[in-house]
Amino acid sequence: MTSLPVFGTSHLGSVPHTEPGPVCERLIASLDIPAWPQLPRRSFLESMYIQYSHGLPALMVDMDQGKVRFDTTGDPTSALEAFYERYLAQDVASFALREDYAAGFFAMLQALQPSSDCWVKGQITGPISFGLTVTDQNLRASLYHDVLAEVIVQNTAMRARWQVRQLRGRRPNVVLFVDEPYMASFGSAFISLSREQAIRMLDEVFAAIHEEHALAGVHCCGNTDWSVLLETAVDILSFDAWSHLETLALFPLELRYFLDRGGVVAWGIVPNDDTIFCVTPEQIAKRLWDGLELISRKASARGVYLPVEALTARSLITPSCGLGPSTTEVADQVFRTLPPTAHILRQMTGGVQTPTTGL
């Protein structure tokens, strides 16, 4: 597996565009690790809580109301048996994405030129966020149904495996991010989920990604207890560093262990709103560099050796979060800003390569 570039550029997935072809070409041309574009404005089916859900037992999609939910009023036995028949047979092909749910995925496959050393990124909605968002007919989160929770985790794992296999057909080095926005509420009164449960669910998905010899990432767009995610088997921690960079400084020992085992941090340092028109690549690079120095100082004050060099050697940069809610003008400016920001940061570090994480 080729090494990740220091401050390699990527993005989270969603974009405000509606046609996948041109944006795929743009992403491939401008980013070190292009990700296939999710197009939520193209169709309701491309919502992150719909996109990977087709085929789930007892799931109902209401196109007229723009809603998705589980219906547990009937007998789901036959649907569950059909699902587990596919799952237990490890029938990865039966968990394929559909083009009407993920037009950007198939457009990216067509646009990518085969390469022996380049990277590509996929993404999938994590089981915790999906299970807390998609409810049953009584508005009870599906994550709190034992049977449905297991199905959601297993569906996520299998669809992740299928994605990796398709992407590897175009580029040998694949990263697959698990998007978990709801982890920002972990530990609050709104989520009845233990630390052990969260880690087990995520690790099952990460294990599936590793089984396909890809790197596993996790993205949380808000502040959370980062020690939970750092304790999982994830390879890349991705978060909104524009708004929450200093929060990572609260977990210096966990971060040190994560880096020591080969972990990489994807700093979401490029703003994903109109702020992007008010800042320069130089200012963004300085903001990140100042943040890395802050983390290093605070770690040292707590007796943890975490030099800036250790952080920069294992860093990627991305937009702060997905670009789906933004305008095309904002998104285009973000994609223009990422490469020069990375160039400045590489000049500051000497441009060494990030060692490949151990799989």
Residue pairs with C-beta under 8 A, 6 or more apart in sequence:
1 172
1 173
1 213
1 356
1 359
2 117
2 118
2 119
2 172
2 173
2 356
3 353
3 354
3 355
3 356
4 33
4 119
4 215
4 264
4 316
4 353
4 354
4 356
5 32
5 346
5 353
5 354
6 312
6 313
6 315
6 345
6 346
6 349
6 351
6 352
6 353
6 354
7 312
7 315
7 316
7 317
7 342
7 345
7 346
7 349
8 32
8 33
8 119
8 316
8 317
8 342
8 354
9 30
9 31
9 32
9 33
9 316
9 317
9 318
9 338
9 339
9 341
9 342
10 31
10 32
10 33
10 34
10 35
10 121
10 175
10 266
10 316
10 317
10 318
11 27
11 31
11 34
11 35
11 318
11 319
11 323
11 334
11 335
11 338
12 35
12 123
12 177
12 179
12 219
12 238
12 268
12 318
12 319
12 321
12 322
12 323
13 35
13 36
13 37
13 38
13 123
13 177
13 179
13 322
14 37
14 38
14 39
14 40
14 48
14 322
14 323
14 324
14 325
15 23
15 37
15 38
15 39
15 104
15 322
15 323
15 324
15 331
16 41
16 323
16 324
16 325
16 326
16 327
16 328
16 330
16 331
17 23
17 37
17 39
17 41
17 328
17 331
18 39
18 41
18 42
19 42
20 37
20 39
20 42
20 103
20 104
20 106
20 107
20 108
21 107
21 111
23 37
23 104
24 34
24 36
24 37
24 104
24 107
24 108
24 110
24 111
25 111
26 332
26 335
27 34
27 35
27 37
27 108
27 335
28 34
28 108
28 111
28 112
30 335
30 336
30 338
30 339
31 335
31 338
31 339
32 119
32 342
33 119
33 120
33 121
33 175
33 316
34 108
34 112
34 120
34 121
35 120
35 121
35 122
35 123
35 177
36 102
36 104
36 105
36 107
36 108
36 109
36 120
36 121
36 122
36 123
36 167
37 104
37 107
37 108
38 46
38 48
38 51
38 102
38 104
38 123
38 322
38 324
39 46
39 103
39 104
40 46
40 47
40 48
40 324
41 324
42 103
43 100
43 101
43 103
44 50
44 63
44 66
45 51
45 61
45 100
45 101
46 101
46 102
46 103
46 104
47 68
48 125
48 179
49 68
49 125
49 129
49 130
49 133
49 134
50 61
50 68
50 101
51 97
51 101
51 102
51 125
52 97
52 101
52 124
52 125
52 130
52 155
52 156
52 159
53 59
53 61
53 68
53 130
53 134
53 155
54 61
54 98
54 101
55 83
55 94
55 95
55 155
56 70
56 83
56 151
56 152
56 155
57 76
57 79
57 80
57 82
57 83
57 151
58 70
58 71
58 72
58 74
58 76
58 79
58 148
59 68
59 69
59 70
59 71
59 134
60 68
60 69
60 70
60 71
61 67
61 68
62 68
62 69
68 134
69 134
69 135
69 136
69 137
70 134
70 135
70 136
70 137
70 142
70 145
70 148
71 136
71 137
72 136
72 137
72 145
72 148
73 137
76 147
80 147
80 151
83 151
83 155
86 94
86 95
86 158
87 154
87 158
92 158
92 161
92 162
92 165
93 162
95 155
95 158
95 159
95 161
95 162
96 162
97 105
97 106
97 159
97 162
97 163
99 105
99 106
105 122
105 163
105 166
108 120
109 166
109 167
109 169
109 170
112 120
112 170
112 171
113 170
114 170
114 171
115 170
115 171
115 172
116 172
117 172
117 173
118 171
118 173
119 171
119 173
119 174
119 175
120 167
120 170
120 171
120 173
120 174
120 175
121 174
121 175
121 176
121 177
121 217
122 160
122 163
122 164
122 167
122 174
122 175
122 176
122 177
123 176
123 177
123 178
123 179
123 219
124 156
124 159
124 160
124 163
124 176
124 177
124 178
124 179
124 205
125 156
125 178
125 179
126 156
126 178
126 179
126 180
126 182
126 183
126 202
126 205
126 218
127 143
127 149
127 152
127 153
127 156
127 201
127 202
127 205
128 143
128 180
128 182
128 183
128 186
128 193
128 198
128 201
128 202
129 179
129 180
129 181
129 182
129 183
130 142
130 143
130 152
130 156
131 141
131 142
131 143
131 144
131 148
131 149
131 152
132 141
132 143
132 182
132 191
133 141
133 182
134 141
134 142
135 141
135 142
136 142
136 145
136 148
142 148
142 149
142 152
143 149
143 152
143 193
144 192
149 201
153 201
153 204
153 205
154 204
156 178
156 205
157 204
157 205
157 207
157 208
158 208
160 176
160 178
160 205
160 208
160 209
160 212
161 208
161 209
161 211
161 212
163 176
164 174
164 176
164 209
164 212
164 213
164 214
165 212
167 174
167 214
168 174
168 212
168 213
168 214
174 212
174 214
174 215
175 214
175 215
175 216
175 217
175 236
176 209
176 214
176 215
176 216
176 217
177 216
177 217
177 218
177 219
177 236
177 238
178 202
178 205
178 206
178 216
178 217
178 218
178 219
178 234
179 218
179 219
179 322
180 202
180 218
180 219
180 220
180 229
181 219
181 220
181 221
181 222
182 191
183 198
183 220
183 222
183 224
183 228
183 229
184 220
184 221
184 222
184 223
184 224
185 191
185 222
186 193
186 198
186 224
186 225
186 228
187 224
187 225
195 228
198 228
199 228
199 231
199 232
202 218
202 229
202 232
202 234
203 232
203 233
205 216
206 216
206 218
206 232
206 233
206 234
206 235
207 233
209 215
209 216
210 216
210 233
210 359
213 359
215 235
215 236
215 264
215 357
215 359
216 233
216 234
216 235
216 236
217 234
217 235
217 236
217 237
217 238
217 266
218 229
218 232
218 234
218 236
218 237
218 238
219 238
219 239
219 266
219 268
220 229
220 238
220 239
221 239
221 240
221 268
221 320
221 321
221 322
222 240
222 244
223 244
223 247
226 237
226 239
226 247
226 248
226 250
226 251
226 254
226 255
227 251
227 254
229 237
230 237
230 251
230 254
230 255
230 257
230 258
230 263
231 254
234 263
235 262
235 263
235 264
235 357
235 359
236 263
236 264
236 265
236 266
236 316
236 357
237 258
237 263
237 264
237 265
237 266
238 265
238 266
238 268
238 316
238 318
239 248
239 266
239 267
239 268
240 268
240 320
240 321
241 248
241 267
241 268
241 269
241 288
241 291
241 320
242 268
242 269
242 270
242 271
242 275
242 287
242 320
243 320
245 267
245 269
245 287
245 288
245 291
245 294
245 295
246 291
246 294
246 295
248 255
248 265
248 295
249 294
249 295
249 298
249 299
252 295
252 298
252 299
252 302
252 304
252 306
253 302
253 304
255 265
255 295
255 299
255 306
256 299
256 304
256 305
256 306
256 310
259 265
259 306
259 310
259 311
259 314
261 358
262 314
262 355
262 356
262 357
262 358
263 314
263 357
264 314
264 315
264 316
264 354
264 357
265 311
265 314
265 315
265 316
266 315
266 316
266 317
266 318
267 288
267 291
267 315
267 316
267 317
267 318
268 317
268 318
268 319
268 320
268 321
269 284
269 287
269 288
269 291
269 317
269 318
269 320
269 341
270 276
270 284
270 317
270 318
270 319
270 320
270 334
270 337
270 338
270 341
271 279
271 319
271 320
271 334
272 319
272 320
272 321
272 322
272 323
272 326
272 330
272 334
273 326
273 330
274 330
276 330
276 333
276 334
276 337
277 330
277 333
281 337
281 340
281 341
281 343
281 344
282 344
284 337
284 341
285 341
285 344
285 345
285 348
288 317
288 345
289 308
289 345
289 348
292 308
292 311
292 312
293 308
295 306
295 311
296 306
296 307
296 308
296 311
299 305
299 306
300 306
309 349
312 345
312 348
312 349
313 349
313 352
313 354
313 355
314 354
314 355
315 345
315 354
316 354
317 338
317 341
317 342
317 345
318 338
319 334
319 338
323 330
323 331
323 334
326 334
